[in-house]
Amino acid sequence: MNRTRLTVALLGLAAVTTAACTPTIRLQVDPIQIYAKLDADVRVRLDKELQDLLVENPNLF
């Protein structure tokens, strides 16, 4: 009976010790600055969408 308790206690101690030694991994990403000019592309898309909308609904305006 004492041997069983000792075995359980040692297993518990081993589990706690293993959990306490879990490695920590840290990932750090430096910010990236991107300079892009999107104005022309957005205007073209909006103009195309507006043209399509006007073709579908000529009495819209």
PQR file with spaces between the fields and no chain letter, atoms N, CA, C, O and H, PARSE charges and radii, in Angstrom:
ATOM       1  N    MET     1       0.823   -1.188    0.000 -0.4000 1.5000
ATOM       2  CA   MET     1       0.000    0.000    0.000 -0.0000 2.0000
ATOM       3  C    MET     1       0.867    1.250    0.000  0.5500 1.7000
ATOM       4  O    MET     1       0.569    2.192   -0.734 -0.5500 1.4000
ATOM       5  N    ASN     2       1.908    1.289    0.784 -0.4000 1.5000
ATOM       6  CA   ASN     2       2.795    2.446    0.847 -0.0000 2.0000
ATOM       7  C    ASN     2       3.539    2.629   -0.469  0.5500 1.7000
ATOM       8  O    ASN     2       3.806    3.754   -0.892 -0.5500 1.4000
ATOM       9  H    ASN     2       2.149    0.524    1.380  0.4000 1.0000
ATOM      10  N    ARG     3       3.871    1.512   -1.112 -0.4000 1.5000
ATOM      11  CA   ARG     3       4.588    1.572   -2.393 -0.0000 2.0000
ATOM      12  C    ARG     3       3.686    2.199   -3.467  0.5500 1.7000
ATOM      13  O    ARG     3       4.165    2.951   -4.316 -0.5500 1.4000
ATOM      14  H    ARG     3       3.654    0.598   -0.768  0.4000 1.0000
ATOM      15  N    THR     4       2.396    1.895   -3.429 -0.4000 1.5000
ATOM      16  CA   THR     4       1.458    2.466   -4.397 -0.0000 2.0000
ATOM      17  C    THR     4       1.328    3.968   -4.188  0.5500 1.7000
ATOM      18  O    THR     4       1.310    4.731   -5.154 -0.5500 1.4000
ATOM      19  H    THR     4       2.006    1.284   -2.739  0.4000 1.0000
ATOM      20  N    ARG     5       1.240    4.386   -2.960 -0.4000 1.5000
ATOM      21  CA   ARG     5       1.145    5.814   -2.658 -0.0000 2.0000
ATOM      22  C    ARG     5       2.419    6.549   -3.091  0.5500 1.7000
ATOM      23  O    ARG     5       2.354    7.659   -3.618 -0.5500 1.4000
ATOM      24  H    ARG     5       1.254    3.766   -2.175  0.4000 1.0000
ATOM      25  N    LEU     6       3.542    5.937   -2.869 -0.4000 1.5000
ATOM      26  CA   LEU     6       4.823    6.528   -3.260 -0.0000 2.0000
ATOM      27  C    LEU     6       4.896    6.659   -4.783  0.5500 1.7000
ATOM      28  O    LEU     6       5.367    7.672   -5.301 -0.5500 1.4000
ATOM      29  H    LEU     6       3.594    5.035   -2.441  0.4000 1.0000
ATOM      30  N    THR     7       4.430    5.635   -5.495 -0.4000 1.5000
ATOM      31  CA   THR     7       4.445    5.665   -6.960 -0.0000 2.0000
ATOM      32  C    THR     7       3.519    6.770   -7.475  0.5500 1.7000
ATOM      33  O    THR     7       3.891    7.518   -8.380 -0.5500 1.4000
ATOM      34  H    THR     7       4.047    4.813   -5.075  0.4000 1.0000
ATOM      35  N    VAL     8       2.328    6.875   -6.909 -0.4000 1.5000
ATOM      36  CA   VAL     8       1.381    7.917   -7.317 -0.0000 2.0000
ATOM      37  C    VAL     8       1.952    9.298   -7.006  0.5500 1.7000
ATOM      38  O    VAL     8       1.823   10.214   -7.818 -0.5500 1.4000
ATOM      39  H    VAL     8       2.026    6.268   -6.174  0.4000 1.0000
ATOM      40  N    ALA     9       2.570    9.457   -5.861 -0.4000 1.5000
ATOM      41  CA   ALA     9       3.159   10.741   -5.488 -0.0000 2.0000
ATOM      42  C    ALA     9       4.296   11.112   -6.441  0.5500 1.7000
ATOM      43  O    ALA     9       4.410   12.269   -6.845 -0.5500 1.4000
ATOM      44  H    ALA     9       2.675    8.713   -5.201  0.4000 1.0000
ATOM      45  N    LEU    10       5.128   10.151   -6.798 -0.4000 1.5000
ATOM      46  CA   LEU    10       6.233   10.422   -7.719 -0.0000 2.0000
ATOM      47  C    LEU    10       5.714   10.766   -9.126  0.5500 1.7000
ATOM      48  O    LEU    10       6.259   11.642   -9.797 -0.5500 1.4000
ATOM      49  H    LEU    10       5.035    9.211   -6.469  0.4000 1.0000
ATOM      50  N    LEU    11       4.666   10.073   -9.559 -0.4000 1.5000
ATOM      51  CA   LEU    11       4.075   10.385  -10.857 -0.0000 2.0000
ATOM      52  C    LEU    11       3.462   11.788  -10.864  0.5500 1.7000
ATOM      53  O    LEU    11       3.584   12.523  -11.845 -0.5500 1.4000
ATOM      54  H    LEU    11       4.223    9.361   -9.015  0.4000 1.0000
ATOM      55  N    GLY    12       2.813   12.145   -9.780 -0.4000 1.5000
ATOM      56  CA   GLY    12       2.244   13.488   -9.664 -0.0000 2.0000
ATOM      57  C    GLY    12       3.323   14.556   -9.669  0.5500 1.7000
ATOM      58  O    GLY    12       3.179   15.595  -10.313 -0.5500 1.4000
ATOM      59  H    GLY    12       2.714   11.548   -8.983  0.4000 1.0000
ATOM      60  N    LEU    13       4.397   14.296   -8.952 -0.4000 1.5000
ATOM      61  CA   LEU    13       5.520   15.231   -8.905 -0.0000 2.0000
ATOM      62  C    LEU    13       6.155   15.365  -10.291  0.5500 1.7000
ATOM      63  O    LEU    13       6.522   16.464  -10.705 -0.5500 1.4000
ATOM      64  H    LEU    13       4.514   13.451   -8.429  0.4000 1.0000
ATOM      65  N    ALA    14       6.283   14.256  -10.999 -0.4000 1.5000
ATOM      66  CA   ALA    14       6.848   14.284  -12.351 -0.0000 2.0000
ATOM      67  C    ALA    14       5.947   15.083  -13.296  0.5500 1.7000
ATOM      68  O    ALA    14       6.449   15.826  -14.138 -0.5500 1.4000
ATOM      69  H    ALA    14       5.985   13.362  -10.663  0.4000 1.0000
ATOM      70  N    ALA    15       4.642   14.942  -13.171 -0.4000 1.5000
ATOM      71  CA   ALA    15       3.707   15.673  -14.026 -0.0000 2.0000
ATOM      72  C    ALA    15       3.783   17.170  -13.758  0.5500 1.7000
ATOM      73  O    ALA    15       3.770   17.966  -14.696 -0.5500 1.4000
ATOM      74  H    ALA    15       4.233   14.338  -12.486  0.4000 1.0000
ATOM      75  N    VAL    16       3.861   17.558  -12.504 -0.4000 1.5000
ATOM      76  CA   VAL    16       3.942   18.971  -12.146 -0.0000 2.0000
ATOM      77  C    VAL    16       5.268   19.555  -12.628  0.5500 1.7000
ATOM      78  O    VAL    16       5.306   20.676  -13.136 -0.5500 1.4000
ATOM      79  H    VAL    16       3.871   16.912  -11.742  0.4000 1.0000
ATOM      80  N    THR    17       6.339   18.808  -12.472 -0.4000 1.5000
ATOM      81  CA   THR    17       7.654   19.275  -12.908 -0.0000 2.0000
ATOM      82  C    THR    17       7.695   19.435  -14.422  0.5500 1.7000
ATOM      83  O    THR    17       8.254   20.408  -14.928 -0.5500 1.4000
ATOM      84  H    THR    17       6.308   17.898  -12.059  0.4000 1.0000
ATOM      85  N    THR    18       7.115   18.498  -15.137 -0.4000 1.5000
ATOM      86  CA   THR    18       7.097   18.574  -16.597 -0.0000 2.0000
ATOM      87  C    THR    18       6.266   19.753  -17.064  0.5500 1.7000
ATOM      88  O    THR    18       6.654   20.437  -18.011 -0.5500 1.4000
ATOM      89  H    THR    18       6.661   17.708  -14.726  0.4000 1.0000
ATOM      90  N    ALA    19       5.138   20.009  -16.428 -0.4000 1.5000
ATOM      91  CA   ALA    19       4.281   21.121  -16.809 -0.0000 2.0000
ATOM      92  C    ALA    19       4.953   22.460  -16.512  0.5500 1.7000
ATOM      93  O    ALA    19       4.743   23.432  -17.237 -0.5500 1.4000
ATOM      94  H    ALA    19       4.823   19.454  -15.659  0.4000 1.0000
ATOM      95  N    ALA    20       5.745   22.517  -15.469 -0.4000 1.5000
ATOM      96  CA   ALA    20       6.422   23.753  -15.097 -0.0000 2.0000
ATOM      97  C    ALA    20       7.557   24.078  -16.062  0.5500 1.7000
ATOM      98  O    ALA    20       7.962   25.238  -16.143 -0.5500 1.4000
ATOM      99  H    ALA    20       5.916   21.728  -14.879  0.4000 1.0000
ATOM     100  N    CYS    21       8.071   23.126  -16.778 -0.4000 1.5000
ATOM     101  CA   CYS    21       9.197   23.334  -17.689 -0.0000 2.0000
ATOM     102  C    CYS    21       8.751   23.468  -19.147  0.5500 1.7000
ATOM     103  O    CYS    21       9.538   23.217  -20.060 -0.5500 1.4000
ATOM     104  H    CYS    21       7.742   22.184  -16.713  0.4000 1.0000
ATOM     105  N    THR    22       7.522   23.854  -19.365 -0.4000 1.5000
ATOM     106  CA   THR    22       7.033   24.014  -20.728 -0.0000 2.0000
ATOM     107  C    THR    22       7.751   25.185  -21.383  0.5500 1.7000
ATOM     108  O    THR    22       7.785   26.273  -20.807 -0.5500 1.4000
ATOM     109  H    THR    22       6.882   24.058  -18.623  0.4000 1.0000
ATOM     110  N    PRO    23       8.326   25.000  -22.567 -0.5600 1.5000
ATOM     111  CA   PRO    23       9.051   26.098  -23.215  0.2800 2.0000
ATOM     112  C    PRO    23       8.090   27.182  -23.712  0.5500 1.7000
ATOM     113  O    PRO    23       6.941   26.909  -24.060 -0.5500 1.4000
ATOM     114  N    THR    24       8.589   28.403  -23.733 -0.4000 1.5000
ATOM     115  CA   THR    24       7.804   29.537  -24.197 -0.0000 2.0000
ATOM     116  C    THR    24       8.327   29.965  -25.559  0.5500 1.7000
ATOM     117  O    THR    24       9.530   30.151  -25.744 -0.5500 1.4000
ATOM     118  H    THR    24       9.523   28.625  -23.450  0.4000 1.0000
ATOM     119  N    ILE    25       7.417   30.119  -26.505 -0.4000 1.5000
ATOM     120  CA   ILE    25       7.794   30.551  -27.844 -0.0000 2.0000
ATOM     121  C    ILE    25       7.155   31.912  -28.074  0.5500 1.7000
ATOM     122  O    ILE    25       5.950   32.083  -27.887 -0.5500 1.4000
ATOM     123  H    ILE    25       6.440   29.968  -26.354  0.4000 1.0000
ATOM     124  N    ARG    26       7.965   32.873  -28.479 -0.4000 1.5000
ATOM     125  CA   ARG    26       7.469   34.219  -28.746 -0.0000 2.0000
ATOM     126  C    ARG    26       7.762   34.567  -30.194  0.5500 1.7000
ATOM     127  O    ARG    26       8.856   34.313  -30.698 -0.5500 1.4000
ATOM     128  H    ARG    26       8.944   32.735  -28.631  0.4000 1.0000
ATOM     129  N    LEU    27       6.792   35.138  -30.843 -0.4000 1.5000
ATOM     130  CA   LEU    27       6.923   35.555  -32.224 -0.0000 2.0000
ATOM     131  C    LEU    27       6.721   37.054  -32.286  0.5500 1.7000
ATOM     132  O    LEU    27       5.680   37.565  -31.874 -0.5500 1.4000
ATOM     133  H    LEU    27       5.904   35.344  -30.433  0.4000 1.0000
ATOM     134  N    GLN    28       7.716   37.760  -32.803 -0.4000 1.5000
ATOM     135  CA   GLN    28       7.617   39.205  -32.897 -0.0000 2.0000
ATOM     136  C    GLN    28       7.753   39.589  -34.366  0.5500 1.7000
ATOM     137  O    GLN    28       8.711   39.209  -35.039 -0.5500 1.4000
ATOM     138  H    GLN    28       8.562   37.345  -33.138  0.4000 1.0000
ATOM     139  N    VAL    29       6.786   40.341  -34.840 -0.4000 1.5000
ATOM     140  CA   VAL    29       6.802   40.804  -36.224 -0.0000 2.0000
ATOM     141  C    VAL    29       6.924   42.314  -36.207  0.5500 1.7000
ATOM     142  O    VAL    29       6.107   43.007  -35.602 -0.5500 1.4000
ATOM     143  H    VAL    29       6.007   40.650  -34.293  0.4000 1.0000
ATOM     144  N    ASP    30       7.943   42.814  -36.872 -0.4000 1.5000
ATOM     145  CA   ASP    30       8.122   44.255  -36.947 -0.0000 2.0000
ATOM     146  C    ASP    30       7.105   44.842  -37.917  0.5500 1.7000
ATOM     147  O    ASP    30       6.776   44.222  -38.929 -0.5500 1.4000
ATOM     148  H    ASP    30       8.607   42.250  -37.364  0.4000 1.0000
ATOM     149  N    PRO    31       6.605   46.043  -37.608 -0.5600 1.5000
ATOM     150  CA   PRO    31       5.625   46.656  -38.512  0.2800 2.0000
ATOM     151  C    PRO    31       6.252   46.972  -39.869  0.5500 1.7000
ATOM     152  O    PRO    31       7.415   47.366  -39.953 -0.5500 1.4000
ATOM     153  N    ILE    32       5.474   46.794  -40.911 -0.4000 1.5000
ATOM     154  CA   ILE    32       5.928   47.061  -42.276 -0.0000 2.0000
ATOM     155  C    ILE    32       5.172   48.279  -42.784  0.5500 1.7000
ATOM     156  O    ILE    32       3.945   48.346  -42.698 -0.5500 1.4000
ATOM     157  H    ILE    32       4.529   46.474  -40.842  0.4000 1.0000
ATOM     158  N    GLN    33       5.914   49.233  -43.312 -0.4000 1.5000
ATOM     159  CA   GLN    33       5.282   50.427  -43.854 -0.0000 2.0000
ATOM     160  C    GLN    33       5.167   50.252  -45.362  0.5500 1.7000
ATOM     161  O    GLN    33       6.159   50.036  -46.059 -0.5500 1.4000
ATOM     162  H    GLN    33       6.910   49.178  -43.382  0.4000 1.0000
ATOM     163  N    ILE    34       3.951   50.350  -45.841 -0.4000 1.5000
ATOM     164  CA   ILE    34       3.698   50.215  -47.272 -0.0000 2.0000
ATOM     165  C    ILE    34       3.059   51.513  -47.757  0.5500 1.7000
ATOM     166  O    ILE    34       2.032   51.956  -47.242 -0.5500 1.4000
ATOM     167  H    ILE    34       3.145   50.525  -45.276  0.4000 1.0000
ATOM     168  N    TYR    35       3.683   52.094  -48.740 -0.4000 1.5000
ATOM     169  CA   TYR    35       3.142   53.307  -49.332 -0.0000 2.0000
ATOM     170  C    TYR    35       2.589   52.934  -50.700  0.5500 1.7000
ATOM     171  O    TYR    35       3.335   52.529  -51.592 -0.5500 1.4000
ATOM     172  H    TYR    35       4.517   51.734  -49.158  0.4000 1.0000
ATOM     173  N    ALA    36       1.301   53.069  -50.858 -0.4000 1.5000
ATOM     174  CA   ALA    36       0.671   52.708  -52.128 -0.0000 2.0000
ATOM     175  C    ALA    36      -0.346   53.768  -52.497  0.5500 1.7000
ATOM     176  O    ALA    36      -1.018   54.338  -51.638 -0.5500 1.4000
ATOM     177  H    ALA    36       0.695   53.398  -50.134  0.4000 1.0000
ATOM     178  N    LYS    37      -0.444   54.015  -53.765 -0.4000 1.5000
ATOM     179  CA   LYS    37      -1.425   54.979  -54.244 -0.0000 2.0000
ATOM     180  C    LYS    37      -2.575   54.196  -54.861  0.5500 1.7000
ATOM     181  O    LYS    37      -2.427   53.575  -55.913 -0.5500 1.4000
ATOM     182  H    LYS    37       0.102   53.552  -54.463  0.4000 1.0000
ATOM     183  N    LEU    38      -3.724   54.235  -54.191 -0.4000 1.5000
ATOM     184  CA   LEU    38      -4.875   53.464  -54.618 -0.0000 2.0000
ATOM     185  C    LEU    38      -5.966   54.341  -55.220  0.5500 1.7000
ATOM     186  O    LEU    38      -7.001   53.829  -55.648 -0.5500 1.4000
ATOM     187  H    LEU    38      -3.844   54.740  -53.336  0.4000 1.0000
ATOM     188  N    ASP    39      -5.758   55.620  -55.257 -0.4000 1.5000
ATOM     189  CA   ASP    39      -6.789   56.564  -55.670 -0.0000 2.0000
ATOM     190  C    ASP    39      -7.289   56.293  -57.086  0.5500 1.7000
ATOM     191  O    ASP    39      -8.499   56.238  -57.303 -0.5500 1.4000
ATOM     192  H    ASP    39      -4.918   56.036  -54.909  0.4000 1.0000
ATOM     193  N    ALA    40      -6.405   56.126  -58.037 -0.4000 1.5000
ATOM     194  CA   ALA    40      -6.815   55.930  -59.433 -0.0000 2.0000
ATOM     195  C    ALA    40      -7.602   54.641  -59.602  0.5500 1.7000
ATOM     196  O    ALA    40      -8.613   54.619  -60.304 -0.5500 1.4000
ATOM     197  H    ALA    40      -5.421   56.171  -57.861  0.4000 1.0000
ATOM     198  N    ASP    41      -7.154   53.578  -58.971 -0.4000 1.5000
ATOM     199  CA   ASP    41      -7.837   52.283  -59.097 -0.0000 2.0000
ATOM     200  C    ASP    41      -9.238   52.346  -58.505  0.5500 1.7000
ATOM     201  O    ASP    41     -10.175   51.794  -59.081 -0.5500 1.4000
ATOM     202  H    ASP    41      -6.333   53.596  -58.400  0.4000 1.0000
ATOM     203  N    VAL    42      -9.391   52.996  -57.391 -0.4000 1.5000
ATOM     204  CA   VAL    42     -10.699   53.097  -56.743 -0.0000 2.0000
ATOM     205  C    VAL    42     -11.644   53.918  -57.620  0.5500 1.7000
ATOM     206  O    VAL    42     -12.817   53.570  -57.757 -0.5500 1.4000
ATOM     207  H    VAL    42      -8.629   53.445  -56.923  0.4000 1.0000
ATOM     208  N    ARG    43     -11.161   54.968  -58.196 -0.4000 1.5000
ATOM     209  CA   ARG    43     -12.008   55.800  -59.050 -0.0000 2.0000
ATOM     210  C    ARG    43     -12.463   55.036  -60.288  0.5500 1.7000
ATOM     211  O    ARG    43     -13.621   55.144  -60.694 -0.5500 1.4000
ATOM     212  H    ARG    43     -10.209   55.251  -58.086  0.4000 1.0000
ATOM     213  N    VAL    44     -11.571   54.273  -60.882 -0.4000 1.5000
ATOM     214  CA   VAL    44     -11.936   53.495  -62.067 -0.0000 2.0000
ATOM     215  C    VAL    44     -13.001   52.478  -61.718  0.5500 1.7000
ATOM     216  O    VAL    44     -13.966   52.306  -62.463 -0.5500 1.4000
ATOM     217  H    VAL    44     -10.631   54.184  -60.553  0.4000 1.0000
ATOM     218  N    ARG    45     -12.839   51.810  -60.603 -0.4000 1.5000
ATOM     219  CA   ARG    45     -13.828   50.813  -60.197 -0.0000 2.0000
ATOM     220  C    ARG    45     -15.185   51.460  -59.926  0.5500 1.7000
ATOM     221  O    ARG    45     -16.220   50.950  -60.355 -0.5500 1.4000
ATOM     222  H    ARG    45     -12.056   51.950  -59.997  0.4000 1.0000
ATOM     223  N    LEU    46     -15.173   52.579  -59.216 -0.4000 1.5000
ATOM     224  CA   LEU    46     -16.433   53.249  -58.917 -0.0000 2.0000
ATOM     225  C    LEU    46     -17.091   53.761  -60.188  0.5500 1.7000
ATOM     226  O    LEU    46     -18.309   53.663  -60.340 -0.5500 1.4000
ATOM     227  H    LEU    46     -14.332   52.994  -58.867  0.4000 1.0000
ATOM     228  N    ASP    47     -16.302   54.304  -61.097 -0.4000 1.5000
ATOM     229  CA   ASP    47     -16.874   54.774  -62.355 -0.0000 2.0000
ATOM     230  C    ASP    47     -17.491   53.627  -63.131  0.5500 1.7000
ATOM     231  O    ASP    47     -18.571   53.782  -63.700 -0.5500 1.4000
ATOM     232  H    ASP    47     -15.313   54.384  -60.974  0.4000 1.0000
ATOM     233  N    LYS    48     -16.836   52.491  -63.167 -0.4000 1.5000
ATOM     234  CA   LYS    48     -17.361   51.325  -63.874 -0.0000 2.0000
ATOM     235  C    LYS    48     -18.656   50.845  -63.219  0.5500 1.7000
ATOM     236  O    LYS    48     -19.627   50.544  -63.913 -0.5500 1.4000
ATOM     237  H    LYS    48     -15.959   52.365  -62.705  0.4000 1.0000
ATOM     238  N    GLU    49     -18.674   50.774  -61.901 -0.4000 1.5000
ATOM     239  CA   GLU    49     -19.877   50.349  -61.191 -0.0000 2.0000
ATOM     240  C    GLU    49     -21.024   51.335  -61.432  0.5500 1.7000
ATOM     241  O    GLU    49     -22.174   50.925  -61.590 -0.5500 1.4000
ATOM     242  H    GLU    49     -17.885   51.019  -61.338  0.4000 1.0000
ATOM     243  N    LEU    50     -20.715   52.618  -61.459 -0.4000 1.5000
ATOM     244  CA   LEU    50     -21.743   53.625  -61.700 -0.0000 2.0000
ATOM     245  C    LEU    50     -22.293   53.517  -63.117  0.5500 1.7000
ATOM     246  O    LEU    50     -23.500   53.638  -63.331 -0.5500 1.4000
ATOM     247  H    LEU    50     -19.781   52.951  -61.330  0.4000 1.0000
ATOM     248  N    GLN    51     -21.418   53.292  -64.073 -0.4000 1.5000
ATOM     249  CA   GLN    51     -21.869   53.120  -65.449 -0.0000 2.0000
ATOM     250  C    GLN    51     -22.774   51.900  -65.581  0.5500 1.7000
ATOM     251  O    GLN    51     -23.814   51.961  -66.237 -0.5500 1.4000
ATOM     252  H    GLN    51     -20.438   53.193  -63.900  0.4000 1.0000
ATOM     253  N    ASP    52     -22.382   50.804  -64.965 -0.4000 1.5000
ATOM     254  CA   ASP    52     -23.210   49.593  -65.014 -0.0000 2.0000
ATOM     255  C    ASP    52     -24.567   49.831  -64.361  0.5500 1.7000
ATOM     256  O    ASP    52     -25.592   49.369  -64.862 -0.5500 1.4000
ATOM     257  H    ASP    52     -21.537   50.754  -64.432  0.4000 1.0000
ATOM     258  N    LEU    53     -24.571   50.547  -63.255 -0.4000 1.5000
ATOM     259  CA   LEU    53     -25.814   50.839  -62.551 -0.0000 2.0000
ATOM     260  C    LEU    53     -26.733   51.721  -63.393  0.5500 1.7000
ATOM     261  O    LEU    53     -27.946   51.514  -63.424 -0.5500 1.4000
ATOM     262  H    LEU    53     -23.739   50.923  -62.848  0.4000 1.0000
ATOM     263  N    LEU    54     -26.149   52.701  -64.074 -0.4000 1.5000
ATOM     264  CA   LEU    54     -26.948   53.576  -64.929 -0.0000 2.0000
ATOM     265  C    LEU    54     -27.505   52.836  -66.138  0.5500 1.7000
ATOM     266  O    LEU    54     -28.610   53.138  -66.590 -0.5500 1.4000
ATOM     267  H    LEU    54     -25.164   52.869  -64.049  0.4000 1.0000
ATOM     268  N    VAL    55     -26.758   51.873  -66.665 -0.4000 1.5000
ATOM     269  CA   VAL    55     -27.256   51.085  -67.797 -0.0000 2.0000
ATOM     270  C    VAL    55     -28.440   50.232  -67.348  0.5500 1.7000
ATOM     271  O    VAL    55     -29.422   50.088  -68.077 -0.5500 1.4000
ATOM     272  H    VAL    55     -25.861   51.627  -66.298  0.4000 1.0000
ATOM     273  N    GLU    56     -28.341   49.668  -66.140 -0.4000 1.5000
ATOM     274  CA   GLU    56     -29.418   48.821  -65.621 -0.0000 2.0000
ATOM     275  C    GLU    56     -30.654   49.650  -65.227  0.5500 1.7000
ATOM     276  O    GLU    56     -31.786   49.189  -65.377 -0.5500 1.4000
ATOM     277  H    GLU    56     -27.544   49.786  -65.548  0.4000 1.0000
ATOM     278  N    ASN    57     -30.432   50.864  -64.727 -0.4000 1.5000
ATOM     279  CA   ASN    57     -31.523   51.726  -64.246 -0.0000 2.0000
ATOM     280  C    ASN    57     -31.382   53.112  -64.870  0.5500 1.7000
ATOM     281  O    ASN    57     -30.852   54.007  -64.212 -0.5500 1.4000
ATOM     282  H    ASN    57     -29.512   51.238  -64.605  0.4000 1.0000
ATOM     283  N    PRO    58     -31.821   53.328  -66.081 -0.5600 1.5000
ATOM     284  CA   PRO    58     -31.612   54.618  -66.722  0.2800 2.0000
ATOM     285  C    PRO    58     -32.368   55.772  -66.060  0.5500 1.7000
ATOM     286  O    PRO    58     -31.976   56.925  -66.241 -0.5500 1.4000
ATOM     287  N    ASN    59     -33.407   55.515  -65.320 -0.4000 1.5000
ATOM     288  CA   ASN    59     -34.176   56.572  -64.652 -0.0000 2.0000
ATOM     289  C    ASN    59     -33.737   56.809  -63.211  0.5500 1.7000
ATOM     290  O    ASN    59     -34.476   57.389  -62.417 -0.5500 1.4000
ATOM     291  H    ASN    59     -33.726   54.578  -65.173  0.4000 1.0000
ATOM     292  N    LEU    60     -32.545   56.362  -62.884 -0.4000 1.5000
ATOM     293  CA   LEU    60     -32.055   56.469  -61.499 -0.0000 2.0000
ATOM     294  C    LEU    60     -31.850   57.931  -61.099  0.5500 1.7000
ATOM     295  O    LEU    60     -32.170   58.313  -59.973 -0.5500 1.4000
ATOM     296  H    LEU    60     -31.944   55.891  -63.530  0.4000 1.0000
ATOM     297  N    PHE    61     -31.320   58.750  -62.012 -0.4000 1.5000
ATOM     298  CA   PHE    61     -31.062   60.163  -61.698 -0.0000 2.0000
ATOM     299  C    PHE    61     -31.948   61.043  -62.520  0.5500 1.7000
ATOM     300  O    PHE    61     -31.884   62.267  -62.403 -0.5500 1.4000
ATOM     301  H    PHE    61     -31.060   58.440  -62.926  0.4000 1.0000
